[in-house]
Amino acid sequence: MAKQAIKLCNKDITLLELRGYSRDEVADLMNAVDLCLLTSFSEGSPNVIKEAMACARPPIVANIGGGPEAISHMETGLLFEPGNTKDLVKALKSLIEDPLLRKRLGGKALLTARERFDAEKCAKRILGLFKQLLTEKSYAKKGN
């Protein structure tokens, strides 16, 4: 689907597929591209979206699974309906033809990645949740 959409854009676009690369290589590769495209029909919470955001690359993601949970449409990336090539082409063209939009979405994506996906911040949120659950459980055991 990605190759078909790129062809329909009528632009000189190089497609870089990130399959089989190590974590160490991903940041360098992500920094070498202008945007990230994820056209999967089924996803959980793919790391590639978070990696793109952490490199200030606006992701274009199918509106399924963890995609809409990770990005906000027109804020930190773009969503398209799975299987809708016209929708995907429109999203691609908008970021290819408007470098200011690409930069704005990429900047907000980076800020969001730092706030929501930073390992230390995630660990603190999880620890806080465990503490809250233990406190509630302790409170419930006392018969209150």
GIFENWO-V727415 format. One record per helix or strand. SS is the DSSP state (hx for helix, st for strand). FROM is the first residue (numbers start at 0). LEN is the number of residues. If there is no record, write none. Layout:
ss->SS from->FROM len->LEN
ss->SS from->FROM len->LEN
//
This chain:
ss->hx from->1 len->8
ss->hx from->22 len->9
ss->st from->34 len->4
ss->hx from->46 len->8
ss->st from->57 len->5
ss->hx from->66 len->4
ss->st from->72 len->1
ss->st from->76 len->4
ss->hx from->84 len->13
ss->hx from->98 len->18
ss->hx from->118 len->23
//
